[in-house]
Amino acid sequence: MSLSNEESSLAEPLLPSQSTVNDQEDDRQCDDNPPQSRNVRLTLIFTLLAFAGRSMWNQSVLSTYVFLLRHNDVEAVGFITAAMGLSQLVVSFPVGFLADRYRRDTMIKVASAIGICSISLIYVAILKDSYVWLTLALSVWGAFWGTANTSLAALFADSIPQGERSKYFTQRAMLVNTGAMLGPTTALILFALLGDEWTLQECGLVITVGNTLCFPALLMLCLFDDDATESDSVIERVEESQIIPDSEANDTIDDEHEDYNSSDLFGLPKYWMIPILIATADVISGLGSGMSVRYFPIFFVTNLKLSPVNVQVLYILASLSGICFKYYAQRASKSWGRCRVTVFFKWIALSLMLTMILSYHLLWPTWFTCALFVLRTSIMNSTTPLTKSLLMDVVPKKSRAKWSALESVSMFSWSGSAALGGVLVGLKGILFNFIITALIQFLATLPLLAIVTRDPVEEEYRAPRPNHGRIPPQQIFSYAVVQVNDVVEEEHLSEQKNSLKGEKRL
């Protein structure tokens, strides 16, 4: 859409009236606070509900349940996680292609049906106490997340104006943490009522209740609509508009920064370089995280001898502090850039990880080791929305679902490395596994360092708001002076023409 049909520009020499000034104020406020797409609201609500149910069983209880089910076999934990990641990887790329080529909301509705099937299989697995059925159920869960995440992330980005994505991506990540806090809180209450012991029966009940709580979120997926990005949001007006002020009136928003088409590192244009390096960093980071995340609960149970209630408290605190760190990370990125903040926060988290390992090795108080875990987890995960929003800013709308599918590669590296982590725990012990995790996560920050100087602050991505040819209130006086001068000049020219006509008649 172009403003050529709307803009009267400053062509007509009319002084604005008071009512026009009031309209200008209202328009300016509306432009500064664009209407929020229905898809954005639905995504935020879905995120809260889905992760409240998922975190109840997937964070700490699932690992312990598998550990007990397979008679203290840590490798079984890794293999079942790898099955879930593999199914997500296999599904996500075809879904990303279909979501970009056809409709994203159709794939989201398909994800809803897959999610309902996965919950049904979970019920059967818990009823039978069967590792095989549980592996099948989690594989279907992986297919659900591969379908839902790929399409939903792209539709979510489509519905947010350029330059504001880190804000809404951070809000969504904060809701992930809120859900991840509500889930363990519910699990804590159940464990307290059931006797606060790690048994198959107690863990199985918590897993069943957590899956049941996911039903409302799955049903919400049927409410998403691709057309809402145009009718409820200004994103189509801004991103697909051909309007950039002054001399760039014919450029699209995706081509707003000319330097993104220039060659840069390794001869690649910035258009490709930044997404590739971000995706590389995410895959490496997922590889490191997967080696340890599933084994923290086992570390708490077997090494620190924590009860189920105490473990849930740790995850609640990690989620609560994660909300705070996500907020401050997003605020800091406005001044320092998203890559700089991401690297800095990850290095802090790595230092806390190594200190946690040292504290356990030196037999420091258990509460101190747990506090380090809480800080490390919340800081390490606080920058995810920054890199995701940067990725969505620099890739065109038509390719966002494909790039979102790369998250499944990260998930697979996370899940596949869980199997490797189980082998390492069996061979060298759980602390050695944590050290390797820290080393890999440090390597994951190196690709981001390559684009630190090429990542402008997000305000530079903000799309210009069309003013429909209206005059900002602060410029009314100077505009009036110009208009008066134009009127005087036109009257003077008219007098000259009349005098010339009179001379010709004589």
N, C-alpha and C positions, 0 to 999 in steps of 0.2 A: 504494500500500500504506500502511496506517495502523498506528501503534503501538497502537491501541486494543485489538487482540487480544493484544498481547504484553506490554503494560505492566501489571504489578501495582502499579506506582507505589510509594508508601510506605504502602499501605493496611493491610498486615498487620503487626502489631506484633511482628516477630520479629527478634532480634538475629542478624546474620550470623555464620556459623561461619568457621573459618580456611580451609576448602576453598572457601567462597564468596568469601572475600577474594582467594584465588589466582585464581579464575575471573574476578573483576572485573579484576585486573591484566592477565590475558591478553586479555580483551575490550577493555580500554582501549588496549592496545598494538595490537591488531588494528584498532581504529577509527582510530587515528592513522596506521596504515600499511595502507590498504585493499588488497585483492587486486587485482592488475593484470589487466585484461581481455586475453584472447588477441588481440583486435583491435589493442590498443595495441602488444603485442610484435611482431605481424606488420607493422604499419605502420612501426615503427622499423627492422626488418630490411629491408623492401622499400625504404625510403627510402635506406638505405646502399647497397644493391646497385644500385638504379636510377640513382642519381646518380653512383656510381662509373663505371658504363658511359657514362652520358650526358655527364658532364663531360670524358670522354676525347676526345670529338669535337665537342661542341657549344660549348665555351667559346672556344677560340682557333683550332682546326684548321678548323672549318667555314667561318668567315669567310675565312680565308686560301685555302682550297680554292676557294671561289666566286670570290674576287678573282683567282686565277690562271686559273681555268677561263674566266672572261669577260674575260681579257686586261686586268687592272687596272681593271675597272669597279666602282667603289665603290657605285654605285646598284643594281647587281645583288644585292649583299649585302643591302641594305635591302628590296628587293622580295621576295626569297625568304623573308626573316624575316616580312614582312607576310603572306605566304600562309599560313604556319604559324599566326600569331596569329589570322587571320580564320577559319580552320577551327576553331580552339579556341573562338572566340567563338560561332560558329554552333551548335556541338554542345552547349556547356555548359549553356545555359538549358533546353532540353528535357530534358537529363539530370538537371538539378537538380530539375525538376518531377517527373519519374518517380521519382527516388530518394526524394523526400519522400512521394510518394503511395503507392509500392509498396515495394520493397526496395532497399536500397543495395548489398547484396552482389551482386545480379543485374547491376546496371550495372557493378560492378567487374569481374565476369567478362566482360562484353561488352568492356570496355576491354582486357582481356588479349588477346582475339582481334584487336582493332584494332591493338594494339602489334606482334603477330607479323606482321601484314600490312605494317605500315610498315617493319619491318626487312627483309622480303623485297624491298620496293621500293627500299630503300637499296642493297642488293646489286646490283640491276639498274642503278641510276643510276651507281654507281661503276664497274661493269664497262663501261658505255657512255661514261663521262665526259660524261654528258648533263645539261645544266642543266634541261631540261624534266622529265625523270624525277626529278631531285633535288627540284624544286619539288613534284611530285606526292607524293613520299615524305615530305617534310617537312610537307605539308598533312595527310597521314594521321597523322603523328606529332602534329600539333596536335590532331586529333580524338581521339587517344588521351589526351593530357593533359587535354583538356576533359572527357572522360568519367571518367577515373581521379581527377583532382584533386578534382572536384566531389563525387563520391560518397565518396571516401576521406577527405577532410577532414571531412565531416559525420559519418561513422561513427567516425572517430578522436575527434571531440569528444563524441559520444554515449557513448563508452566511458571517459571521464575524469570523475571527480567534480568538482562545482562548486568553484571556488576553487583548483584545482590545475592548471588548463589551461596557464597560462604556463610551468609547470615542464615539462610533457610537450611542449608546442609548442616550447619552447626546446631540449629534448633532440632533438626531430626536426630542428630547424634546425641543431643542431650536427652531427647525422649527415649532413645535406646537405653541410655544409662538409667533413666527413671524407671523404665520397664524392667531393666536388669536389677533394679533395687526392689521393685514390688514383688518380683518372682521369688527371690530368696527370702523375702519377708514372709510370704505365704508358706514357703517350705519350712521356714523356722518354726512357725506356729504349728504346722502339722507334725514336725519331728518332736516338738515339745509335748504335744498331746499324745504321741505314740510311744514315748519313752526315751527319746534322745539317744538312740543307738543305731549303729550302721548294720542294718540287716537287709536281706533281699526283700522282705515283705514291706518294710517301711519305705525303702527306696522305690520299689515298684509302685506303691500307692502314690507317692509324690510325682513320679513320672506320669502316671495316669491322669491325675488331677491337672498337672501342667498342660498336658496335651488337650484336655477338655477345654481349658481356658483359652485355647487358640481358636476355637470355633468362631466366635464373633468376628475376629480379625479376618478369617478366611471368607466369611460371608460378605464383609465390607468390600472385598476385591471386585465384586460384581457391580459396584457403583461407579467405578472409574470410567471416564469418557474422554477420548482423544479430542473431541470437539470443544470441550471445556477450556482447552488452552487458548482458543480463539475468542470464545464468547465471554468468559469470565475474567480474562487476564489481558494486560496490556502487552504481553510478550510478543504476540504476533505484530502488534503495531510498532514495536520497537525493534525486535530482532530481524523480522523479515521486511521491515521497511527499507526503502531505498534512500531514506533521509538521514543525512549527516549534515550538520550546519555548514554554512558558507560554501567553500569550494568543493566539498566532498558530497554534494547532493545526490550523486548517482551511485554511491558506494553502498554495499550492504553492510550490516553490522558485523558479519563474520569476517569481512575484509577491512574492518575499521583500523587495525594496526598494520600498516604496510610492512613493518619489519618482520612480521610473521611469515611473509612469503620469501624472505631473503635467506640465503644459505648461511648455515651456522656450523655448529659442532659436527665433525665427520662429514661435512658437505651436505647434511640434511637441512631442509628448510625448518624454521622454527615451528611451523605448523605441524610437522611430524616429530621433531626432536623432543618437545616438551611432553606430549602424550606418551611417547615411547619410553622416555626416562622415568616418568612417573609410574607407568605400568611396571617397568623393570624393578623399581624400588619397592613397589607393592608386592610383587612376586617373591623377591628375596626376603622381604620382611615377613611375609606369610610363611615362608619356609622356616624361618627362625622361630616365629611364634608357635607354629604347630608342634614343634619339637618339645615344647614345655607346657603349653596351656592345659592340655588334658592331664598333665601329671602333677600340677599344683595341688589338686584335691587329694591325690594319693600321697603327696609329700606331707600334707597337713594331717592325714589320717595315720600314716605309718611312721613318719619321722617326728612330727610335733605332737602326736597323740591328741588331736583336737576332736571334740564331739561334733555331731551334725549341727547343733545350734551354733556353736562357735564358728564353724566354717561358713555358715550362712551369714553370720554377722560380718565376717571379713568381706564377703562379696557385696553385701549391702553398703559397707563403708567405701569399697572401691568404686562402686557405681555412683554414690553420692559425691565423692571427691572428684570423680570423672566429670560430672556436670560442671563443677566449678572450673576445672582446668580447661575444658572445652570452651567455656565462655571467655576466659581470659586469653586463650590461644587465638580465638577469632578476633578479639579486640586488638591484640598485639599485631596480628597480621595486617591490619589496616594501615599501620605505620611502617612495619618492617618487611612486609611481604610474606606470603604463605610458605614459601620454601625455607626461608631463613628461620621462621618460627618452628617449622616442623623439625628441621635438623637440630636446632637448639634443644627442643623439648625431648627429642629421642635420645640425645646424648645424656641429658640429665637422668632419664629413665634407666639407661644402661648403667650409669654409675650407681644408681640405687639397687639395680639387680646384682651387681658384683658385691656391693656392701651387704646385701641380704645373704648371699652365699657365705661371705666371710663371717657374718654374725652367727650363723648356724654352726659353722666349722669351729668357731672359737667359744661356742657354748654360751653366747650372750642370752639375755632373757628372751623367752618365747614371744612375749608381747612386742618386743622391739623388732624381731624378725618379721612378725606379722604386719607391723606398721610399715616397714620397708616394702613389703609386698603390696600393700594397699596403695602407697604413693607411686611405686614403680608402675603398677597396672594402670592407674588412672592417668598418669602423665604420658605413658607410652601410647595409649589409645586416644588421647585428646586431640591429636592432629589429623586424624583420618578425614574429617569433613573438609579440611583445608585442601588436601591434595585432590580429593574428589571434586570439589568445586572448581579448582584450577583446571583439572582435566576437562570438565564440562564447558568451561569458558573458552578453551582453545580448540575444541573440535566442533565441526559444523553440526547443526541440529539433525541432519539426515543420517549421521553416523553415530549418534550418541548411544543407541542400543548396542551397536557392535562393540564400542569401547567399554560400555558397562559390562559386557560379557567377559571382559578381561578380568573383572573381579572374581569370576569363577576360576580363572587360572590361579589367581592368588589363593582362593579357597582350596583349590586342589593341592597347591604346594603346601598350604597349611595342613590339609588333611593327610597328604602323602608323607609329609615329614613327621606326622604323629606316629606313623608306623616305624619310621626310622628312629624316632625318639624312644619308642618302646624297646627297640633292640639295644640302643645305647644304655638305657636304664638297666636292662638285664645284664649287659656286659661290664659297664663302668660305674654304674650308680647314678642316682638322680641328680646329684650336684654337678657331676661332669656334664650331664645333659644340659643343665642350666647355663654352664659356662659356654658351651658350644652355641646355645641360643643367643647369648649376649654378643658373641663374635659375629654371628651371621647378621644380627640386627644392626650392628655397626656398619657392616659392608652394605647394608640396604640404604644407608644414608648417603653413600658416595654418589649414586646417580643424581640425587637431589642437589648435591653440592655443585654439579656441573651446570645447573640452571638457576642457581641462587641469584646471580647477577643479571639474569635474563627474565626474572619474575617481577614485574612491576606491581606496586600496591594495587589492590582491587579497584580503587576508585578510578584508575585509568581504563578499566574495562567497562565502566558504567555507561550505558547507552544514553544518548541525549534525549531529553523529553521534548516532544513537539509542543509549541506554545500556541498553535492555531492562529498565528498572525497577531497575537495580542501583545500588549506592551506591559512589561513589568512595572509595578507601581512606582518603584524608585526611579524610573526613567521618564515618568510622565512630564515633569517640568521641562526637561531638556527637549523632549519630543514636541511639547507645545510650542517652544521657542522656534524650533525648526519649521513647524507647520505654519506659524504666523509669518515667518520670513518667506516661506514658499507662496503664501497667499498674497503678500505684498508684492513679491516679484511677478506673480502672474497678473496682478492688477496693473503693474507698471508696463508689462509687455502688451496687455490689452489696450492701454492708453496709447502706446506707441503705434499699434496697428491701426487704431481709429484715426490718429492724426495723419498717418500715411494715406489712408483712404480718402480723408478730407482733402489732402494736397492733390491727389490724382483727379478728384472731381473739379477742383479749381483749374 
